[in-house]
Structures are given as structure tokens and as C-alpha cells.
């Protein structure tokens, strides 16, 4: 029972409780009390840091988290106590971008004041989350174990994200904020907001107000400009960037409810599968300048509303037959001898990517733009790879940066069977991805060149919403998204090159799951409670 012995020993130290695990964690064996929490910023005027201190003071003061394996531990008798936690940051800048420094150091002595040092307020946010996880309550007494302890921490990947589809089914603002809270507990830093799709257009547009009027499911299923600004600010306060996605030219049936003359193959039935990946079919008509002008108008508007440096253009799952059978496209091709559907599509991509660049933004797109068209995206484009795991090495081999989102490991909506009502079978991306499957995926697999490994800049789980809404949100995401979050923060191996295994990390994830539940996140259990209370006893022989 080597694993059981190792885990039992680990439970006596502070390292047992942290998720993601820090890059460097040195600890001893002294337990101190931490009943009175005082967090103080030194020489900082950052309102974000002030807000974070208030938030974490409230979280810690309310939280009485006992790790499940410590349910029968004796009450500690510490001889010393934690004083204040003093926070020092080098810069009060509140600019949040892909290059923001999230590193921090944390020192807790065996009595007296602790110190948290960071280059930025966002590094301090990550350190505060770690600090909050070092404070278990044992038989009614809040303590810090393993002091004196020293942590040096920084993320491996700059982009640690969640893609959430709020178009196929609607999610209220309160649920989005709770999701941002949960992301912050796991040091995730990007919400990729897939805010519109073929089924609905819930977000306000001042340029084209008809889109929301005719495209939202209901008046109480809308996002106003103020809602968007609220989410952006709420995310920023937690160190989370909001990247919007306005998918084009495919997945745009809903645009046709307001501007049908801009569209091709609107809601073809019953053979929708010949024209789209799922119903309803409909794509912007790439033979019409008005359609491209419409798309540029959307980019110009929403690039101002969404303040992040990255703007996602979608570009996935376009259907050629949709255009090949369109009368306007056929007439254009007949009149232009050298034109093809592919040249029209490339011209469309050139215009929309140019619009993003014109707004001072970095473009992001799904991998089809790079691999399934004749268009060559600008070299600074972030390519989101999803079709298979080999898309990652193929992307970086072309010199593009990759955000790893393989459907085979990171699509969290899969595993519930087909949603088409006359087909009793599996969905295209079944089976269900367990937390272990998510954790075991290696974004750097089959990439050996150091330069190409540097181009893997992010990892992102996705929750598509054909079979999800606010009712299922928490249990579909958590703790599986947390499994990705640790790999993205920490990498796949330790300093000695050892690949972490699920049996080595399961107890820490148990702790994180129970901690999240205590903080109001409906994360699903990993195992029976008995297993969480008896580390190492629920393994396959």
C-alpha cells in the first residue's frame, strides 16, 4: 500500500489541500492557528486588490473547510498563531492581457506575519486563492499546517480557459458570475464566451438592434450592454479575461431572422445534414458584399464593447454545399471565371480578420480556418484546435499559436447520447469524459521542438449547450474543468520529469471539490465519501 502510506503522510502537510498544486512548495511540520484573518496591502492603491482582499477575507471567515480525510483527526494544539498576511505588489497596473504576470511568492512562518509578494495585482489574486486553501478547520480550529512554508508559483500556460455556449440554451447572469467564481478558485483566467450561434442571438446590438429583438429566445433571455460590461468587470476582479466569439460565416441562421437577404441555405429541411453540422442550417452569403460589410459592422461594434485584446471569429464547420447551391453564389461564379467558393471564402476571411486587426485586436479562430480553407490567417492568430489531438502539433508546425481544446478530452458536454429526437444512439463525441480522462490529456504530446512547444499557449475545456443549461451547468463543469486547470497551470510533469497520475492527485481534487461545494458550486462527487475519507483504498488492484 505504498500509495496509501504516501497519501496519509501528505495529509499532515499543507500541500495536501492546494489545487492547482504550486510550481514550488517547500514546507516543514509545524501547525499554527489562524483563527483571526487580517490581510493587508502594503503601499498599494489598486482598487482590484482592495476588492480581492475584502472578498477573500469574507470567504475565509465564512469557510470552515475540513478535508474529508481529516474527519477524525485530533484537535491541534498549536503553540503559535498566524498574524497578518502582508501583500506587496510591484505594480498597481490593472491591465489584464495574455502577457500579464500571474506569478507570486507566499511565505507563512511558524508564527507571526505571512507575506505574499507579486509583480501584479493578478499574481496577488492567485496567491490569495492559494492562501485560502491552506487554512483547514480541524475539530473547530482553523490552522495552517506545514509551517514554515514557502511557495513560488507561476502558470505554465498563459491561457487557461472555459468556452461556454450561451446561445443554444440561455444562462442567466447570476450563473455566469458563479462560473467565474469557480474558475477563479481553480486559477483559470479566460472565459471564452460563445455568446451567439445559429439558434439564438441574446446579446444587444446597437448597430443592428433587430438581431436581439428577433433572435433572443425571450425578453428575459437577453444580455444588454450593461450585462456584458458587468461580466467583464466581474471577471477582471477575479483575473479572468472575457473573449467573445461571434462565429462567421457559418452558424448564423439566426441572422436570417432579421436579414434574410444576407443568407444562404436558411433552415433546409428535412435534409439539414446536407447543409450544416446541426439544425438549423444557414450561413452568410459570401458572394454578397453586403454580407461581409454586415460582418465587419458586427466586429467594429463588439470589438469596442468587449475590451479584451483577443476577438474570436469562429470560422468552423462551414458547409460548401450551402453555397454551391445558392443562386447568388452560382451567378457570381458564372460572372467571374476565376472565382470559386474557396476564393470567395478566403476573401471573406480576409475582410473579417482585417476588421479585427483594424480594431487593434488579435484574431482567434477554430482550426478549420487554417486547415480547411485556402486562407492563411495572420501569424498572430490564435488557432483553437479541436478536431483531434494531432491538430495541436500540426498547428504549431505551421508557426501558429495553439489553444488546445481537443473534443476527445476537453468537450465536457459529451456523453449524454444523441439529442436528435428520432435517433436513439450516441452523440458524435460520446463517451463521457471523466475527470481522469481530462487530467491525463497532455497538450504537449508529440511536440518535441522547444520552439514549437512554446507556441502551445493555452488549454480550454468547452461546454456546448445542446443538452446543457443553468440547471446542469455546475455538475457538467466541475470538478472536470478543474482537472484541466491544474495541467494548464502546472504542466504534465514535475521538476524530475515524473508525469503526475490521477491516483496521486485524487485526494487533492477531493479536497477541492468539497471546498467548491462549500463555496456554493454544485460540483459533482468523484467517488463515495468513504473513498475520500480513506485515501488509497479505492484503487483498481
N, C-alpha and C positions, 0 to 999 in steps of 0.2 A: 504493500500500500504506500509506495513512495509518494504518489501524488497527494494522498490524504494527509500524510505527515507534513509534506511541504506546505499544503494549504493551511493546515492547522497552525503551523508556525507563523505563517504570513498574517493570520488573523490577529496576532498580537501586536502588529505594527501598523503605522499609519497608511502604508502602501496598499493595504487590503481594500481601502474604500474608494480610491480615486478612479474616475473614468472621464475622459481618456487618461491612461497612465502617463505621467510626465516623462519627458525625454531623459532627465537625470533626477534621481531621487535617492538621497543619502539620509539614513535615519539611524537612531540608536534605540534605546529601550526604556526611556523614562516617560511615564504618563503624568501629565499635568492637568489641572482643572481649567475649564473655560466657560464658567457659568455666566460671567459678565462680559459681553462683547462690546468693545469700543474700537471702531475703525476710524482712523483719522488720516486725512490727506495733508501732506506737508508741502507748503509752497505751491499749491495748485489752485487755479481759478476755473478749472474745467467744470462746466455745468453737467456734462455727461458723467464725469467721475463722481461729482456730488450726488447725482441721481442714483448711480450704481451703489454707492456706499449706503444710501438710505434703503435701497431695495434689498441688498444683501444683509444689512442689519436686521431688517424685518424678516427675511427668510430664515436666517439663523436663529433669531429669537423665538420664532414660532416653531421651528423644526425640532423635533425630539426623535431623531432617527437612530434606531438600534439595528445594526446589521443582523440579518436573520440568524447567522451562525453564533451570535453572541447572546441569544435569548436567555441562557442560563449562566452567563458569566458573573463572577462575583463583583460586587461594587468596589471600584478602585478606591485607594486611599492615597491620593496624590499629596505630596509634601509642598508642592509649589503650584502657582497658577499663572495662566497667561494674562499679561497686561493688555496693553493696546496693540492693535495692528496698525503700524505706520506705513503709509503708502507714499512712495516717491516716484514721480514720473519726470522724464527728461523734457517732454514737450506737452504743452496744453493743446496742441493742434487736434481738432476733432474731424479732420479729413479722413474718410474711410474709403479705401480702394483696395484693389487686388494686391498692391505692394505694401500695404500697411503692416508695420512691425507688430506682431502679437506676442512677442517673447516677454518673459518675466522671470524673476527670481523670487523665491519665497523662503524665508528663514524663520523658524519657530524655535526659540531656545527652550531649555529645561526650566523655564520660569522667567518672567519678565516680558518685555515687549517683543513682538514679532515685527518683521519688516517685509514689505512687498515692494519690489522695485521693477520698473518697466520703462521702456523708451516712450511708449504712447499710452493714452488712456485705454486703448483697446487691449493692450497687453495687461494692463491692470485689471480689466474686466475678466480676462482669462484666469489671472491669478486669484481674483476674488472667488470665482467658481471653485477652483481647487481648494482654497482655504475653507469654503463652506462644506466641502466633502471630507475634511479632516477632523470633524467635530462630532463623533458619535456620542450618543447618550447611553450610558451603561448603568443599569439599575438606578435610573433617575438622575445621574450626574453626567453633565456634558464635559467631555475631556478631549485632549489631544494626545494620541499615543505616539511613541517612537521619537520623542524629542531627545536631544536637539535634532532637528531635521532641516535639510537643505534641498531645495528644488530649483533646478534650472530647466526651463521649458520653452519650447517653441514648436510650431507646427511644421510638418514635412511638406504638406500641400497648401498652397495659398487659397485654394477654392475648395470648400468642404460644404457641399450643398444638398438641398432638397428641392426637387422640381414638383410643384403641386398644381394640378389641373383644376381650376375653379370654373370651367366652362361647361363640361359635360354634366356636372352637378354643382350646385352653388354651396359655398361655405361662408357663413356669417363672419363678420369682422372679429367677433369675440373668439371664434375658433382659430382664425389666423393668428391672433395675438397669443393664444395659448400654445400654438405650434411654435411660434417664435421663442416663447419662454423655454419650451422643451429643447429647442435647438441650442439655445444658449447654455443650458445645463450640460450639453454634450460638446461644447466648443465648436459648433457648426457656425459658418459665417456667411452663407448665401441662401436666400430664398429665391429660387428661380420661379417666378410667378407666371405660370401658363394661364394667362388671365382670360383669353378668348379662344374659341375654336369653332368648328362648324356648327355646333349645336346651340350656342348662345353667345351673346355679346353683353356681358353685365357691366362693363366699365363705361363711365361717362365719356363722351367726346364732345368738345365744343366746336370742333371743325365739322364733324358730321354727326349732329345730335340724333339723327334718325337711327344710327346704329344701336344705341342703347334703347331708344324708345321702342324699336321694332324687334330688338334682339335679346333683351333680357327676359328671363322666364316670367318675372313678375315685378311689380314696382318695389316689393320688399326683397328682391333678389338682385340688387344693383350695388355697384361701387361708385360713389361720387369722387370727384377730385379730392375733396376733403378726406374721404376714406383712404384714398391712396396715399395722400400726404401723411395721414395718421399712421398707416402701416410702415411707411418709410422711416418716420421718426422713431416709432416703437422699435423697429429693427435696429436702427442705428444705436439707440440707447443700449442695445444688447450686443453690439458689434456685428450686426448682420446686415449685409447688403441686400437690396431688393433689385433683382434683374428681371425686367419684364420680357415676356415673349409675345410678339404679335406674328403669328405664323402666316407666311405668304410664299407663294401664291396658292398653295393648297389649303385644305381645312378651312375654307372660307364660305361655305354655303350660307351662313347667317348674314353675310354682307349682301347677298342677293335678296334678302327680305326688304332691303332698303334701296339697293342699286342693282336691279336685275340685269340692266344692260351692260354691266361691267363683268358679267359672269359667263362661265361655260358649264355645261352638263349639270344644271341645277336639279337635284333630287331625282336622279334617274331611278325608276322603279319598274319592275321588281329586281332588275339585274344591276343593282347599285354596285355590286362587287366588280363589275367591269370598268367602273369609273372612279372608284375610291377605295381606301383601305377599310372604311366602315361607313355606314349611312349617317347623315345624308351626304350625297356627293355634291360637289360644287367647287370650282376653282376660279380665281381671277383670270380673265381672258387676256392672255399675254400678247395677243395680236393688236390690242387696243391701247393706244397711248393714254387714254383716259383711265384705264385700269392701273397702269404704272404711276400716273400722276396721283391717283387716289392713294396708292400705297405710300408714295413719298409724302403726301399730306399727312397720313397717319404717323409716319416716322417723325416728321417735323413737330407734330403736336406732342406725341407721347415721349419723345426724347427730352422735351422740356419738363414734362410732368414728373417723369422718373429720373432721378438725379444721378443714378449710378453711371459709371464710365462705360459700362457694357450694355448693349442693346441686342436682344436675341431676335433674329429674323425668321426662325423656324426653317423653312425650306425642305421639309421632309415629305415623303410619301406623295409626291406629285405624280399624277396619272397621265400618261401621254395620250391614251385613247380619248380621254376627255377633250383634249384639244384637237386631235386628229379628225374627230367627227364634228367639230364646231364649224358652223357655216362661215363665220367671220374669219376664223383661222384659215380655213381652206381657201377662202377668197384672197386673203393676204398672201398665202404661199403661191397661189396661182399668178398673182400680180408681181411677185418678187422671185425671180428664178433661182437665186442663190440662197433664199431663206429656207429654213427648216424649223420644225418645232424646237430643236435643240438650240438653234441660233436665237430664236425668239426668247427661249428661257434664259439663255446667257445674257441677252440684252436686258431682260427684266432684273436679273440678279445684279447686273452692273449698276442699274439705276438705284435699286434699294440699298445696296451696300454703299454706293456713293452718297446717298442721302444720310446714312448713318455716319459716314466719315465727315460729311459736311456739318453735322451737328457736334463734331468733336468727340464722337463715341467710338468704342471698339465693337466691331460686329461679332456676333456669336451665331452659329448655325448648327443644325443637325448634319450628320456626316454625308447625307445624300448630296448636299450642295457641292462637296468636294469630290466624291467618288462616283456619283450617278448623274453627272452633267458635264458639259464641256466647259463650264465656267471655272476659272481659277480664282478663288476668293483672295482678298488681300492677305498678305502674310501674317498680319497681326490678328487675323480672325481666330476666335476660339472655336474649335471643332468639337461638338458633343458627339461622342462615339457610343452607339447603342446597339447596332445590328448584331454584332458578335464581338467576342473578346479580341479577335485579331485586328479589329478596326483601330485599336489603340496603337500597336506598333506600325501599322500602315500609315496612320496619320502623322506620327512623329517622323517617320522615314521621309515624308514629303516636306518636312520642315515646319509643320504647323503644331500649335499647342493643342493638347488634348484634354478635354474634360471627360473622364471615364464614367460612362453610365450604361454598362452592358445589360441588356434586358435579361440575360441569362442569370444574372446575380443581383442586380440592383433595382429591378422593377418590382415594387412591393405590392402592386395591385393584383399580381398574378396568383393563380392557384384556386380560383373560385368557380372554375368551369366557364362555359360559354355564356354570353349574355343575349345572344340572338334566340328569340323565344321558340323557334321551331328546330333548334339543334341541341340535342341532349348529349353534349360532348365536352371535350376540354377546350379551353381558350388557347389562342396561338402561343401564349407564353407560359402556360402551366408547365411544371407544377409550382406549388407554393415555395417561396424562398425563405428557408428558416434563417434565424439569426446566425447560425453556424455557417450556412452557405454564404451569407453576406460577408461574414468575417473572413472566411477563407479565401475570398477572391483577392487576387494580387494584381493591382493596376499596372505594376511594373514588369509583369511576366513577359518573357520573350523580347524584352528590350534590354540589350546589353551595352549599347553605346552610352557613355556618360552624358554626352551632349543630347542624345535623344531622350534619355531618362529625365533630363531637366525640362524637356518640353511637356512632360506629363505634369500639368499644373493643378489638376483638380480631380475630385471624385464627387459623384452626385447620385443619390438614390432618387427614384421617381415614383410618385403615386398618381397614376391616371385614374379618372373618376367615372368610368362606365359603371362600376359597381361599388363606388365609394361616395360618401358624403360626410357631413359633420357627425353623423351618428357613429360611423365606423372609423373616423379619422385617426383617433389616438391608437387604437389597437392595431390598425394596419401599419402605422408608422413605428411605434415604439414597443420594444426596445431594438427592433431590427435596424432602424436608421442609426441608432447609437453604435451598432456594430461597425457600420461603415465609418462613422465619425472617428472611432479610435484608430482605425487603419489609416485614415486620411491625416490625422493629427500625428500619429506616432510612427507610421510606416509598418512594414510587414516583419521586420527583423529587429532584434536588439543589437547592442554595440558589438556583440560577439558573433553576429550573423545568424543567431538562432531564430527560426521562424516561430512566432507565438502560436500556440494551439488553442482551440476552443476549450479544451479541458483545463488549461492553465488559467484562462481568463473568466471562466463561467461564474466564479464566486464574486468577482468584482462586478460583473454585469447583473448578478442577482441584487447586489447592494444598490447599484444604480437604478435598477427597475423599481425596487421598493422605495428608494428615495424619490424617484419621479412620481410615483403614485401618491406619496405623502405631499408632494407639491402640486397635486391636482391634475396630473397627467394620467390618462387611462391606459397605461402601458400593460400589455398582456403578460402573463407569467411565462417563465422559461420552463419550469418544472414544478412538481409538487413541492409544497412548503417544506416537507420533510427533507427533500434533497438540498434545499437552500440552507437548512439548519444542520445538515450533516455533510460537509464538503468532502468530495471524493468518493462518496458512496453510491452515486448514481451514474456509473460509467459502464459501458459495454466491456465485458471481461476480455 
